[in-house]
Amino acid sequence: PFVIVCNHQASLDLMGMVEVIPERCVPIAKRELLYLGTVGWACWLSGIIFIERQRRDAAIEIISRTASTMRRENVR
C-alpha cells in the first residue's frame, strides 16, 4: 500500500494526475473540489471520495469506511 499526495497548483494538474495514478487506486479529495464546475463533475464521475475537512468526525468516518472497503476488495 502507498499514499500519493497531490498539491494542485492549476486546474490542469488533474489531467496529469490521471496518467500517474495507478489502477485500482482509491482517490480521496476535499469536498470543495465538488463545486468547481466541470472539474467537480469529472471528480464525481471518476469515483473520487469527498471528505468535509470542516467536519472532522464525518471525515474520519468516511476515511474509516473507505479503508474497510479497500481491505475487503483488496484495492490500494
Secondary structure by P-SEA (a helix, b strand, c coil): cbbbbbbccccaaaaaaaacccccbbbbbcccccccaaaaaaaaaabbbbbccccaaaaaaaaaaaaaaaaaaccc
